[in-house]
């Protein structure tokens, strides 16, 4: 049963708010002093030299501060990881690059500390029913995962155990990190940043709410139970609690594993189509979206590995702690922009952007149109206008090559060449997370080296075409249950 992992372990996570704030404030003040000193000595240099030195200084300071964040573990590390993923609109590039190094944090908590949590949550009788591997199969910033067997019937399960104290430290940790960035002069505070910070706060509270995650996992399992392309673990409430989620162990391979790469193009493309359709269901039908693009949340189960005759390669969906519900007030203009992009209606795309508050009618017409065109280009793989696709993005059968298309880089270059950056407003906080999800889906498909046209799937959900369209009313009832 054991599945060993490498990495260090610690005996406890420091969650005392005073202790953590003191460390962060001290680091921030030290960094802020150095920044001020740098700005004073750099004043008389040429502009090019000032810019170069300033970027180097920012990078150095950011890495030093990130090192301090990493020492504290717990929600501080998770907050830093979230800021790395979603903070490009607020933080200097040098800071987000440094924050990305937090994703390599693999330190786990020693078994004795985890055992205390499990016994307190489950009780001695339930704890005794399980044979638990003391070596974690995965460790993250907020908790770690252990495999187990139920002694009575040999059922394989996993226990996701939250580190003690991290849930109570979310607010103080987030405030301390924000204060660190301010004192270190690494971010300019304003209404948009505060709004986004509040969204991060809500996201963090959702992530540490294991009762909510257990309910969401079961909800998605019910919504996908009749789709043979997906596997969602079954939550075992008898072994779950406020700091523990027990679920069935669902085996599979990482998306980038060699055995997955060796699948035929047809099978890899089918997996890519399944991932795209799942996103469309989340967006168009359920209004609930898993916003964490981390590939660790997905596994690929090869056909035949179930041992029960399943003929489909399947995507195993793990970790529903970052599922976010969206209101129709937000989703309606998003869907309007998607439909308008598909129908090549630039004015309607711009109107949707204005409704979402990241375009402004006061902008010059040419800037609005260029921004609208950039938004439309994001949907290239879903377009009916195949003639506009670059030659290298199309295979001999006329299918879109998601990996070779290099679409994200092309869109970024298109935006950089325009005057958008001088007018661009920070998008609403909901859009930041939704945009990351879309990038994650595109990347997932590209890593699979899938080749297929997304237009038929988009039409199915835009216009309700196809006999197998999900019943939105039935799904709504499941969602509300």
C-alpha positions in Angstrom: 0.0 0.0 0.0 2.9 2.4 0.8 3.7 5.0 -1.9 6.8 6.8 -0.7 7.6 10.4 -1.4 10.8 12.4 -0.9 10.9 15.5 1.2 11.6 16.8 4.7 9.2 16.8 7.6 8.6 19.1 10.5 7.1 18.4 13.9 4.7 21.3 13.8 3.3 24.2 11.8 3.9 27.6 13.4 0.4 29.2 13.5 0.6 31.6 16.3 -0.5 34.9 14.8 1.9 37.0 16.9 4.9 34.8 16.0 4.1 34.8 12.3 3.3 38.6 12.1 6.5 39.4 13.9 8.6 37.4 11.4 6.8 38.8 8.4 6.8 42.4 9.6 10.5 42.2 10.4 11.2 40.8 6.9 9.1 43.5 5.3 10.7 46.4 7.2 14.2 45.1 6.4 13.2 44.8 2.7 11.5 48.3 2.7 14.6 49.9 4.2 16.8 48.3 1.4 14.4 49.4 -1.3 14.4 53.0 0.0 18.2 53.0 0.1 18.4 51.6 -3.4 16.0 54.3 -4.7 18.1 57.0 -3.1 21.4 55.7 -4.5 19.9 54.9 -7.9 18.5 58.4 -8.5 21.4 59.8 -10.5 21.8 56.9 -12.9 20.5 56.9 -16.5 16.9 55.7 -17.1 18.0 52.4 -18.6 20.4 51.7 -15.8 17.8 52.7 -13.2 15.2 50.4 -14.8 17.7 47.5 -15.0 18.9 48.0 -11.4 15.4 48.4 -10.1 14.3 45.1 -11.7 17.3 43.3 -10.3 16.6 44.8 -6.8 12.9 43.8 -7.0 13.8 40.2 -7.9 16.4 40.0 -5.1 14.0 41.4 -2.5 11.1 39.2 -3.7 13.2 36.1 -3.4 14.3 37.0 0.1 10.7 37.7 1.2 9.5 34.5 -0.4 12.2 32.6 1.6 10.7 34.0 4.7 7.2 33.0 3.7 8.4 29.5 3.0 9.8 29.1 6.5 6.4 29.8 8.1 4.5 27.1 6.0 0.7 26.7 6.4 -1.7 29.2 4.9 1.1 31.8 4.4 2.6 29.5 1.7 -0.8 28.8 0.1 -1.5 32.6 0.0 1.8 33.1 -1.7 1.0 30.4 -4.2 -2.4 31.9 -5.0 -0.8 35.3 -5.4 1.7 33.8 -7.9 -1.1 32.3 -10.0 -3.6 35.2 -9.9 -1.5 38.3 -9.0 0.0 39.3 -12.3 -2.4 42.3 -12.5 -1.3 43.6 -9.2 2.3 42.6 -8.6 5.5 43.2 -10.4 6.7 40.4 -12.7 9.7 39.8 -10.5 7.5 39.3 -7.5 5.2 36.7 -9.1 8.2 34.9 -10.5 9.7 34.6 -6.9 6.3 33.5 -5.5 6.1 30.7 -8.1 9.0 29.1 -6.2 6.6 28.4 -3.3 5.0 25.8 -5.5 8.0 23.6 -4.9 7.3 23.4 -1.1 7.1 19.7 -0.2 7.7 19.7 3.5 5.3 17.4 5.4 4.2 17.2 9.0 5.5 14.3 11.0 3.2 11.3 11.5 2.9 11.8 15.2 1.2 15.2 14.7 -1.0 13.9 11.9 -2.0 10.9 14.1 -3.2 13.2 16.8 -5.4 15.1 14.4 -6.9 11.8 13.0 -7.6 10.4 16.5 -9.2 13.6 17.6 -11.4 13.8 14.5 -12.3 10.2 14.1 -12.3 8.8 17.6 -10.3 5.8 18.7 -12.8 3.2 17.4 -13.0 4.6 13.8 -9.2 5.2 13.8 -8.7 1.6 14.7 -10.7 0.4 11.7 -8.1 1.8 9.4 -4.5 0.7 8.5 -2.9 4.0 7.6 0.4 4.5 5.9 2.3 7.0 8.0 4.2 8.2 5.0 2.2 10.8 3.0 1.7 10.4 -0.7 1.4 14.1 -1.1 2.0 17.2 1.0 0.8 20.7 0.3 0.7 24.0 2.2 -2.6 23.4 4.0 -2.4 19.6 4.6 -1.2 16.3 3.4 -2.7 13.0 2.1 -2.2 9.5 3.4 -3.3 6.2 1.9 -5.2 3.7 4.1 -7.0 0.4 4.0 -10.2 -0.4 5.8 -9.4 -3.6 7.7 -12.8 -5.1 7.5 -13.0 -5.3 3.7 -9.7 -4.1 2.3 -11.2 -0.9 0.8 -8.5 1.5 -0.4 -9.0 5.1 0.6 -7.1 8.3 1.1 -7.2 10.7 4.1 -6.7 14.3 3.4 -5.6 15.8 6.7 -5.5 19.5 7.4 -2.6 20.9 9.4 -3.7 21.9 12.9 -4.3 25.7 13.3 -4.1 26.7 9.6 -7.9 27.4 9.3 -7.8 29.8 12.3 -4.7 31.6 10.8 -6.1 32.4 7.4 -7.2 36.0 8.1 -4.2 37.0 10.2 -1.8 35.4 7.7 -3.4 37.1 4.7 -3.3 40.5 6.5 0.3 39.9 7.4 1.3 39.0 3.8 -0.5 42.1 2.4 1.3 44.2 5.1 4.6 42.7 4.1 4.1 43.6 0.5 3.1 47.1 1.4 6.0 47.7 3.8 8.5 46.2 1.3 7.1 48.6 -1.3 6.4 45.7 -3.7 2.7 46.6 -4.4 0.6 49.7 -4.8 -2.6 49.4 -2.7 -5.9 50.5 -4.2 -9.5 49.6 -4.5 -8.8 46.9 -7.2 -6.1 45.3 -5.1 -8.3 45.3 -2.0 -11.2 43.8 -3.9 -8.9 41.0 -5.2 -7.4 40.5 -1.8 -10.9 39.9 -0.4 -11.5 37.3 -3.1 -8.3 35.5 -2.1 -9.6 35.6 1.5 -12.9 34.0 0.5 -11.1 31.4 -1.6 -8.8 30.5 1.3 -11.7 30.1 3.7 -13.4 27.8 1.2 -10.2 25.8 0.9 -10.0 25.1 4.6 -13.7 24.3 4.9 -13.5 20.5 4.6 -17.2 20.0 5.2 -17.9 22.2 2.2 -15.3 20.4 0.1 -16.8 17.0 1.0 -20.3 18.2 -0.1 -18.9 19.7 -3.3 -17.0 16.5 -4.1 -20.2 14.4 -3.7 -22.2 16.9 -5.8 -19.8 16.7 -8.7 -19.7 12.9 -8.4 -23.5 12.8 -8.7 -23.5 15.2 -11.7 -20.8 13.1 -13.5 -21.9 9.6 -12.4 -23.4 8.8 -15.8 -20.5 10.1 -17.8 -18.0 7.2 -18.3 -15.2 9.6 -19.2 -14.8 10.8 -15.6 -14.0 9.4 -12.2 -14.8 11.4 -9.0 -13.8 9.8 -5.6 -16.6 8.8 -3.2 -16.5 10.6 0.1 -16.7 8.4 3.2 -18.4 10.5 5.8 -17.8 8.0 8.6 -14.1 8.8 8.4 -14.4 12.5 7.6 -14.6 15.6 9.8 -13.7 19.3 10.1 -10.0 18.5 9.5 -10.2 15.2 7.6 -11.7 14.2 4.3 -11.8 10.5 3.6 -12.5 9.3 0.1 -12.0 6.2 -2.1 -8.5 5.9 -3.5 -8.7 6.4 -7.3 -5.6 5.4 -9.2 -4.3 7.0 -12.3 -1.3 8.5 -14.1 -0.1 12.1 -14.2 -1.2 14.0 -17.3 2.5 14.1 -18.5 3.3 10.5 -17.8 5.0 8.4 -20.5 2.1 5.9 -20.6 -0.3 8.8 -21.4 2.0 10.2 -24.1 2.1 6.8 -25.7 -1.6 6.7 -26.2 -2.8 7.0 -29.8 -3.6 10.5 -31.1 -7.3 9.5 -31.2 -7.3 8.6 -27.5 -5.4 11.6 -26.4 -7.7 13.8 -28.4 -10.8 12.2 -26.8 -9.4 13.0 -23.4 -8.8 16.6 -24.5 -12.4 16.9 -25.7 -13.6 15.5 -22.4 -11.7 18.2 -20.5 -13.1 20.9 -22.7 -16.6 19.6 -22.4 -16.3 19.4 -18.6 -15.4 23.1 -18.6 -18.4 24.0 -20.8 -20.7 22.1 -18.4 -19.3 24.0 -15.5 -19.7 27.3 -17.3 -22.9 27.0 -19.3 -24.9 24.5 -17.2 -23.8 24.3 -13.6 -22.4 27.7 -12.9 -19.8 26.1 -10.6 -16.2 25.9 -11.7 -13.1 24.3 -10.3 -10.8 27.3 -10.5 -7.5 25.6 -9.5 -5.6 24.7 -12.7 -3.0 22.6 -10.8 -2.3 19.4 -12.8 -2.0 17.6 -9.4 -5.8 17.7 -9.3 -6.1 15.4 -12.3 -5.1 11.8 -13.2 -5.5 9.7 -16.3 -6.8 6.2 -16.0 -6.0 4.1 -19.0 -8.8 1.9 -20.4 -8.6 -1.6 -19.0 -6.8 -0.6 -15.8 -10.1 -0.7 -13.8 -10.2 -4.4 -14.1 -14.0 -4.2 -14.7 -14.1 -3.9 -18.5 -14.3 -0.1 -18.8 -13.4 0.7 -22.4 -12.9 4.4 -21.9 -9.7 6.2 -20.9 -10.9 8.3 -18.0 -10.0 11.6 -16.3 -9.8 11.2 -12.5 -10.9 14.5 -10.8 -9.4 15.2 -7.4 -9.6 18.1 -4.9 -12.7 20.2 -5.1 -11.6 22.7 -2.5 -11.3 25.6 -5.1 -14.8 25.2 -6.7 -16.4 28.6 -7.1 -20.1 29.4 -7.8 -20.8 32.3 -10.2 -23.9 34.4 -10.4 -25.8 34.9 -13.7 -25.0 38.6 -13.3 -21.3 37.7 -14.0 -21.8 34.7 -16.3 -24.3 36.3 -18.7 -21.9 38.8 -20.1 -19.1 36.2 -20.2 -21.3 33.9 -22.3 -22.3 37.0 -24.3 -18.7 37.6 -25.1 -18.1 33.9 -26.1 -21.2 33.9 -28.3 -20.3 37.2 -29.9 -16.7 36.0 -30.5 -18.1 32.9 -32.2 -20.5 35.0 -34.3 -17.7 37.5 -35.1 -19.8 40.4 -33.5 -17.1 42.8 -32.3 -19.6 45.3 -30.9 -21.2 42.6 -28.7 -17.8 41.5 -27.5 -17.0 45.1 -26.4 -20.4 45.4 -24.8 -19.8 42.3 -22.7 -16.4 43.6 -21.7 -17.9 46.9 -20.6 -20.6 45.0 -18.5 -17.7 43.0 -16.9 -16.0 46.3 -16.0 -12.7 45.7 -17.6 -13.5 47.8 -20.7 -14.7 51.4 -20.5 -16.8 53.3 -23.0 -14.5 56.3 -22.5 -11.7 54.5 -24.2 -10.8 55.5 -27.8 -12.7 53.4 -30.4 -9.5 51.8 -31.8 -8.4 50.7 -28.3 -11.8 49.1 -27.6 -11.8 47.4 -31.0 -8.3 46.1 -30.5 -9.1 44.8 -27.0 -12.2 43.1 -28.4 -10.1 41.5 -31.1 -7.7 40.2 -28.5 -10.6 38.7 -26.6 -11.9 37.0 -29.7 -8.6 35.5 -30.6 -8.6 33.6 -27.3 -11.4 31.5 -28.8 -9.4 30.5 -31.9 -9.6 26.7 -31.3 -13.4 27.0 -31.0 -13.8 29.2 -34.2 -15.7 28.3 -37.3 -13.3 30.3 -39.4 -10.6 27.7 -39.9 -9.0 29.7 -42.7 -7.6 32.2 -40.1 -5.7 29.4 -38.3 -1.9 29.4 -38.8 -0.7 26.6 -41.0 1.3 25.0 -38.2 -1.8 24.9 -36.0 -3.7 22.5 -38.4 -3.0 18.9 -39.1 -3.6 17.1 -42.4 -7.2 16.4 -41.4 -8.0 20.0 -40.8 -8.0 19.5 -37.0 -6.6 22.1 -34.6 -3.3 21.2 -33.0 -3.5 22.6 -29.5 0.1 22.2 -28.5 1.7 23.4 -31.8 -0.6 26.4 -32.1 1.3 28.4 -29.4 -1.9 30.3 -28.9 -1.2 31.8 -25.4 2.1 33.3 -26.6 0.5 34.7 -29.8 -2.3 36.3 -27.8 0.1 37.9 -25.4 2.2 39.3 -28.2 -0.9 40.6 -29.9 -1.9 42.5 -26.7 1.6 43.8 -26.1 1.8 45.3 -29.6 -1.3 47.4 -29.0 -2.1 50.4 -26.9 -4.3 48.2 -24.6 -1.8 48.3 -21.7 -2.2 52.0 -21.3 -5.9 51.7 -20.8 -6.4 48.2 -19.4 -8.2 48.1 -16.1 -7.8 45.4 -13.5 -10.5 42.9 -14.4 -13.2 42.0 -11.8 -12.0 39.4 -9.3 -14.3 36.7 -10.7 -12.8 37.1 -14.1 -9.2 36.6 -12.9 -10.1 33.2 -11.6 -12.2 32.2 -14.6 -9.4 33.3 -16.9 -7.0 31.1 -15.1 -9.3 28.1 -15.4 -9.6 28.6 -19.2 -5.8 28.8 -19.5 -5.6 25.6 -17.4 -8.0 23.8 -19.7 -6.1 24.9 -22.8 -2.8 23.8 -21.2 -4.2 20.5 -20.1 -5.3 19.8 -23.7 -1.9 21.0 -25.1 0.0 18.7 -22.7 -2.0 15.8 -24.0 -1.0 16.9 -27.6 -4.7 16.6 -28.5 -5.8 17.5 -32.0 -9.4 18.3 -32.5 -11.8 21.2 -33.4 -13.7 22.6 -30.5 -16.4 24.3 -32.5 -18.9 21.4 -32.4 -18.7 21.3 -28.6 -19.1 25.1 -28.3 -22.1 25.1 -30.6 -23.7 22.3 -28.5 -23.5 24.5 -25.4 -24.1 27.9 -27.0 -27.2 26.8 -28.9 -28.3 23.6 -27.2 -27.4 21.4 -30.2 -27.0 17.6 -29.8 -29.2 14.9 -28.3 -26.9 14.4 -25.3 -27.1 18.0 -24.0 -27.3 17.9 -20.2 -30.7 18.7 -18.7 -30.1 22.1 -17.2 -33.1 22.0 -15.0 -32.3 18.5 -13.6 -28.7 19.6 -13.0 -29.9 22.7 -11.2 -31.9 20.5 -8.8 -28.8 18.5 -8.1 -26.7 21.6 -7.6 -29.2 23.0 -5.0 -29.5 19.8 -3.1 
